[in-house]
Amino acid sequence: MTMLIDLPRDFRYAARSLLRTPGFTIVAVVVLALGIGATSAILSLVSAVWLKPLPFANEDRLVSLWVDLSSVGGPARLEAPPATYTAWRQRAQSFEEMTPVAPASVNLTGGGEPERLSAVRTTPNLFATIGLAPILGRTFAPDDGAEEAVVVSERFWMRRLGGDPNIVGRTITLDGSPHVVVGIVPPDFRFPFGEKDAFIATVFPQELLAEQGSFIWSVVAKLRPGVSIEAAQAEMNAISATLRAENGPGQPVLVAPLRDSLVRGNLTSRDIRPTLIGLLGAVGLVLLIACANVANLMLARATVRQKEFAIRKALGAARGRVLRQLLTESGMLAGLGVVGGLGLAAACFGYLTRLLPATMPASSTLALDWRVLALTIGAALLTVLLFGVGPAFVAARRDFGATFGRAIGAHGAKARRLRAALVVAEVALTVVLLAGAGLLLRSYAAVLAVDPGFDAERVLLVDTPLSPSRYPTAADRDAFYHRVLERVRALPGVENAGYTNFAPLVIKGGRSVTFIEGRPRPAQAEMFRTIAQDRGVSPGYFETLRVPLVSGRFIDARDTRDAPLVAVVNEAMVRIHWPDEEPLGKQFRFGLGDMNRLYTVVGVVGDMRQDGLDAPSFPEVYAPLDQLGFIGEFNLMWPQELVVRTSGDPAALGPAVRRAVWDIDADQPVSSVRPFSDVVDAELAGRNIQLTLLGAFAALAVVLAAVGLYGTLSYTVSQSTNEIGLRMALGARAQTVVGKVVRSALGTAALGIGLGLVAAYALTRTIASFLYEVSPTDPATAVAVAGVLLLVSGLAAFVPARRAASINPVVALRADG
């Protein structure tokens, strides 16, 4: 009862005590807030990606199936050819449901401006597989594929359909055909292509289901009850072996938990896991540095307050009463740090949201949960209690005489050594962070220096996807492309224009098996080595992007549908298939089915970075758009990306290009009109975020280390006033005093730098996946980090050194006298 009565008094005394030392209080709270805020923000990101339950029924039974070509030097996660999916579905017994997810774009017409929708085509069992409930209406029924049913996303429903609650049962026109809206679903299923506007139930034609050479389908499955992922993997391995023995589509298979695929992605998406692991390590170092800094401050304060505690004890204060007062002060300090840290974390959520993979459910938002709160509060309390209450409580146990005698000197010496050790630890941890940030900075500079193989400046990128119902024949599509190119090239300010199906960095993928004429057909296990990126291009495409011609010629007007089939290849294709031969005149086939036609090489162009500025160049085949082969309406080979080189600002020409297209077809959607340079900037966005975060953590660590070093040196100078005065009275010069203080600072920093470089040598290897053309043990980075920290240490020592040199010997000798 007495404790409860004294509690308000304890809080008032604690507040007055902290206010009497505003410098200590502000620095301690800010340091705690920065460490806790950074930690809480990153832990919230990790929780949203790895720990928060997915909004799907039976999450633990959901898996994704990938073609795994790692054993033959290929990727471990590649989409499946339709024939491979068909074989899996027919033979596998481990799965209750299995469904393909195929990318699609459909044109919405009627009831307003024509619009391109981002969609997927899938079998009617998709939502039964993933267990996603609709907001309104229903999901697919087994016979919906034949009835052209569509489920739309909540975003599309609100944006284009006005959130009409009576929309279920009505029709919308997609690609010129009526589709019945059967339900609305939340934007939670984004795998593997990000959020989509529409899900279209489809009965895939038999000729597509037999396609073996195009890796285009992502596959989602639900395990049967009681079947483990390991058991399913073993069954799929056996099925693949059987298919290979039968000379069927027997590529190796990877069975992965769906969450793992959401985070890791596929061949063409960036894996978020190394980023999270790197940020966790960085923020852990920041928290340790912050705790060490606060510990240093608390130790200094506890040493200064030894006399206060001894006097209170001599006047009759019970040890428990003193301890309770210390606990109150420490709790108040920790509370202020936690409040400030959580506020800082919440302010960072908007920025960190950009790190969430596009495939994660919309419900995977950043929020502070109980695990994050418990960890941050615990870290703050542990730091201030251990290094604030502990030393002060020890001091409070000493007798009055000892406190004013030699015990103070002994205790102070131990405290100084402990504070110096903490500064060394701070510097060492800072070295690790600075080394990581320096490596990323050098890597980022290397990426910026990469020649992408094309010139994106003053180029406008426009999407004009065609509807199969409006343009059912190849002749119809060819006529549209040629008319658009003719009209756009005639616009004032346009230098050239061209079409392609996959512009660099825009759509990453589009791969088909390539067979060199006159050579044996490769076995299934070796087929990946023959995969090339397939591109359809029009005359003028290479000239528009200023792609260098190595030999032969570009695609031009002579390459019509009735002319001999020709293709242009890149240098990577030549290096793999004709390293010591003349490639011009060589013949090959790419793809299977209707696409498997014989092409003759007429030109070689430089390599373009199609999948990323830091991704290696892949073999590429460019066929004239007039000569492309298709598999019905589902093939992604249809050109849709219009590239336009302008003489001025490309964005200013966007409206004129739109009008030019609509003059030809008023119902044709024209979307994603943006400068090509924006695409390049977006490609660098991921590295920008990584570099910004790690750079911010490193800068924070440098500041904290400098504060810790400054605080230690300042306290050392204040405690050595008599010694300094005596030295100067005996004739020591000011330069000698300054040198002693600076040498002490640099010696402490050098020890920390040495330990930090050893730790960095071991730990920076973990960020090797982030680096581009930079070694994790880059010596230039190590030298730069050491130089920066020595400079910072010297500056941190300057003020205490100058103060020491300006001490009046007489005043110094009287101090503490």
Residue, then its C-alpha position, 0 to 999 in steps of 0.5 A: m500500500t505504501m508503495l502505491i502511495d509513493l508511486p506518484r512521488d516517485f514519478r515526480y522525482a524521476a521527472r525532475s531528475l531527468l529534467r535536471t539533466p536535459g542533455f542526457t535525457i534527450v540524447a538517451v531518448v533519441v538514441l533509444a527511439l532511433g534504435i527501437g524505431a528502426t528495429s520495429a519497422i523492419l520486424s513489422l516488414v518481416s512479420a507481414v511477409w513471413l509470419k502473418p497468416l495468409p487469407f486462404a483456407n488450408e494455407d499449410r496445404l497450398v503449394s506451387l509446382w515449378v519446373d526445376l532445371s537447376s541440375v542442368g545449369g538452369p533456374a530452379r523455378l520455371e513456369a511449366p509448359p502446358a503439356t507438363y502441367t497436363a501430365w502432372r494433373q493426370r498422374a499425380q495422386s498427392f494433390e486434391e486440386m491442381t490448377p494453372v494460372a496463365p497471364a492474359s490481357v483483355n480489352l474491356t469495351g462498351g460503357g466508356e473509354p476502352e481499357r486494357l485489363s490485367a487478367v489471368r486465364t485459369t481452370p474453374n477450380l482455381f478458387a476451390t484450390i486456394g480457398l478464397a471466398p468472394i465478397l459478393g456472388r460466387t466463384f467459379a462453378p465446374d462448367d463456367g469455362a464453357e460459359e465465359a464466366v469472369v470473377v473480377s477483383e474488388r479494385f476493378w469493381m470499385r474503379r470501373l463498375g462503380g461498386d454496383p452491388n447488383i453487378v453479379g449476373r450482368t455481362i461485360t464485354l471482354d475482347g469483344s465477347p460477353h462475359v458474365v460477372v459471377g463474383i467479386v473477390p478481394p485483391d488477396f490472390r496475387f500469385p504469380f503476377g501481382e494484382k489482377d483485374a479479372f479471372i477468366a474461367t477457361v477451357f484450354p484447347q487441346e493443341l495448347l495443352a499439348e505444347q511442350g516448348s513454352f514455359i508459360w504456366s504457373v501451377v498452384a495445387k492443394l495437398r490431400p489431407g495427411v500428405s506432406i510436401e516431402a511425400a508430394q515431392a517424392e511422387m513428382n520426382a517419380i512421375s518425372a522419371t517415368l515421363r522421361a523414360e517414356n520420352g514425354p514432358g518429364q522435366p524435374v519438379l520442385v514442390a514448394p509451399l505457396r508462401d515460399s513462392l509468394v516471397r521468393g517468386n519465379l525466374t523473372s521476379r526478384d527474391i525478397r528473402p535476401t533483402l529481408i535477411g540483410l535488413l534484419g542483420a543491419v537493424g540488429l546491428v543498429l539496435l546493438i549500437a543504440c543499446a551500447n550507446v545508452a549503456n554508456l550514457m547510463l554508466a556515466r550518469a550512474t558514476v556521477r550519482q554515486k555521491e547522491f546515492a551514498i548521501r541518501k543512504a547515510l540519511g536513512a534511505a532504505r536500499g529498496r526505496v532507492l532501487r524503486q526510485l531507480l526503476t521508476e527513472s529507468g522505466m520512464l526513460a525506456g517508456l519515452g524511448v519506446v513511444g518515440g520508436l514506435g511512432l518512428a516505425a509507423a512513419c516508416f511503414g509507407y516507405l517500407t510497403r514498397l518492399l512487399p512482394a507484388t505477389m503477397p496478399a493485399s491483407s499482408t499490410l505492415a502493422l505493429d503486432w504483439r511480437v514486435l511490441a514485446l521485443t522493442i519494449g524488452a530491449a529498451l527496458l533491458t538496456v536501461l535497467l542493466f546499465g542504469v539501475g545495476p551500477a547505481f544500485v551497486a554504488a548505493r550499497r557502498d558505505f559513505g566513507a568508501t564512496f568519498g574515498r578510494a572506492i570512487g577511483a577504483h569504481g570509476a576506473k572500472a566504469r571507464r574501462l567498460r565504457a571504452a569497451l562499449v565504444v569499441a563494440e559500437v565502432a566494430l558494429t558500425v564498421v560492419l554496417l558501413a562495409g555493407a552500405g559501401l559494397l551496395l553503393r559500389s554495386y549500385a554504381a556498377v549497375l548504373a554503368v551497365d550498357p543495357g544494349f538500348d537507348a531509352e532516352r526520348v522513347l515513349l512506350v505505349d501498350t495497344p493489346l489487340s482483341p482476338s475477336r476484333y482481330p481474329t486473323a494474322a492479316d487483320r493484326d498485321a494491317f493494324y500494326h502497319r497502319v499504327l506505325e504509319r500514322v505514328r511515324a507521321l506525327p510531328g516530333v516522331e523520329n521512328a517507331g516499332y512494335t514488339n511483344f516484349a519490350p526490355l525490362v517490361i515483361k520479363g520472360g517469353r522463352s521457347v525451346t530452340f532447335i538448331e537445324g542439322r543437329p540432334r534433337p536434345a534430350q528432355a533433361e538437356m532441353f533447357r540449354t536450348i531455350a531462348q527468349d523469343r521476341g516478335v518485332s516490326p521493321g523500325y524496332f531496332e532503329t528506334l531503340r538504337v540497338p547496335l547491328v553486329s552483322g547482317r541486317f535488321i528486320d525490314a519491310r521485305d520480311t512479309r508473311d509470304a516471304p521466307l522466314v527469317a530472324v535476327v539473333n543476339e550475340a549471346m545466341v551466337r556464343i552458345h550455338w555458333p561460337d566458331e561459325e558464321p551465324l548468318g544463313k544458319q537455320f533453327r526452329f523455336g517453340l513447338g506446335d504451330m510455332n515450330r517453323l524453320y527460320t534463317v538468321v539474317g542479322v546479329v544484334g548486340d545483347m539487350r538486358q531484357d530481364g534486368l540491368d544486373a541480369p546476364s544477357f540471355p539468348e534471344v531470337y527476333a522474328p518479324l511480327d508478320q511471320l510469327g506463328f501462334i497457338g490460338e488466342f492464348n499465345l503471348m507472342w502477339p506484339q503489343e508494345l509500341v516504342v516511339r523515338t521522339s525528338g523532344d519530351p516523350a511524355a508530351l507526345g503521349p496524347a497525340v499517339r493515343r489519338a493516332v491509334w483511336d483514329i484507326d480503331a476507336d475501341q482499341p485500348v491504349s494503356s501504360v503510356r509512359p517514357f521508357s526511361d521510367v521503366v529503367d528507373a523502376e528497374l533500379a527502384g529495388r536497389n534504391i530502397q535497399l541502398t537507402l535503408l542500409g545507408a540510413f542505418a549505416a549513417l545512424a550507426v556512424v552518428l551513434a558511434a561518434v556520440g558514444l566516443y564523444g561522450t566517453l572522451s568528454y567524461t574522461v576529460s571531466q574526470s581527469t581535471n586534476e591530472i590535466g591541471l597537474r601536468m600543465a602546472l608542471g610544464a606540459r604544453a597544450q599540444t601534448v594534452v590535445g595529442k593525448v586525448v586524440r590518441s586515446a580516441l584514435g586508439t579506441a577507434a582503431l581497435g574497434i575498426g580492426l575488430g569490425l573489419v574481421a567481422a565484416y569479412a565474415l558477414t558481408r558474404t551474406i549480401a553477395s546476392f545483392l552485389y553486382e561486379v563487386s566482391p564481398t571482400d572488396p579492399a577499396t571498401a574496407v579502406a574507405v570504411a576505416g578512413v571514414l571512421l578514423l576521421v569521425s573519431g578524430l572529429a569526435a575527439f576534437v571538442p574534448a581535446r580543445r576543452a582539455a587544452s584550455i583548462n586553467p592549471v590553477v582551476a584544475l588543481r582546485a577542482d574536487g579539492 
